[in-house]
Amino acid sequence: MSGAGIRKIRCVGAVVRDAAGRLLVVRRGREPGAGLWSVPGGKVEPGESDPVALARELREETGLVVAVGDHVGSVERPAPDGVFEIHDYRCVVTGGDLSPGDDADAASWVDLATFTTLNDRNALVEGLFAALREWGELPR
């Protein structure tokens, strides 16, 4: 998917779990992926580091304040004008109240059974389940 002349758009995603091991997911309110569930995240703006961008995206999309931790993996996905290069990080909630905002029209904590059901119903963004499984980051 990558190669010479293809515009790469750096993005970040958050793998956030609660005390029960459930995963934080948001339902996208806009394209790309409108109506599909994903981990929160988005584009890295010029001058931002990945942790700064991820903390900003989490506040905007979920109302939560997070501490950004270890990088867990990266994927590339097609974008209308290039390729989204997405870098996912573990995050821990340090404050705020869960409330969807910005381009997320819903936010929820999901366990493995619910996450699997979303995957089986094609309600997750493409490749999310497989990537999290490969990285050992599925919810409990």
HUMO-V243007 format. One record per pair of residues at least 12 apart in sequence whose C-alpha atoms are under 6 Angstrom apart, sorted by the first residue. I is the first residue (numbers start at 1). GAP is how many residues later the second one is. If there is no record, write none. Layout:
i = (I | I)
gap = (GAP | GAP)
//
This chain:
i = (6 | 7 | 8 | 8 | 8 | 9 | 9 | 9 | 10 | 10 | 11 | 11 | 11 | 11 | 11 | 12 | 12 | 12 | 12 | 12 | 13 | 13 | 13 | 14 | 14 | 14 | 14 | 14 | 15 | 15 | 15 | 16 | 16 | 21 | 21 | 22 | 22 | 22 | 22 | 22 | 23 | 23 | 23 | 24 | 24 | 25 | 25 | 25 | 25 | 26 | 26 | 26 | 26 | 26 | 27 | 27 | 27 | 28 | 29 | 29 | 29 | 30 | 36 | 36 | 36 | 37 | 38 | 38 | 41 | 51 | 60 | 60 | 61 | 61 | 61 | 61 | 62 | 62 | 62 | 63 | 63 | 63 | 63 | 64 | 64 | 64 | 64 | 65 | 65 | 65 | 65 | 66 | 66 | 66 | 67 | 67 | 68 | 69 | 69 | 70 | 70 | 71 | 71 | 72 | 72 | 73 | 74 | 74 | 111 | 111 | 112 | 112)
gap = (76 | 75 | 74 | 75 | 76 | 74 | 75 | 76 | 34 | 75 | 31 | 32 | 33 | 74 | 75 | 29 | 30 | 74 | 75 | 76 | 27 | 28 | 75 | 25 | 26 | 74 | 75 | 76 | 74 | 75 | 76 | 74 | 75 | 118 | 119 | 87 | 88 | 89 | 117 | 118 | 86 | 87 | 116 | 84 | 85 | 13 | 14 | 82 | 83 | 12 | 14 | 78 | 80 | 81 | 77 | 78 | 79 | 76 | 74 | 75 | 76 | 73 | 87 | 88 | 89 | 87 | 86 | 87 | 16 | 17 | 41 | 42 | 39 | 40 | 41 | 43 | 36 | 37 | 38 | 33 | 34 | 35 | 36 | 31 | 32 | 33 | 34 | 28 | 29 | 30 | 31 | 26 | 27 | 28 | 24 | 25 | 23 | 21 | 22 | 19 | 20 | 17 | 18 | 16 | 17 | 15 | 12 | 13 | 28 | 29 | 27 | 28)
//
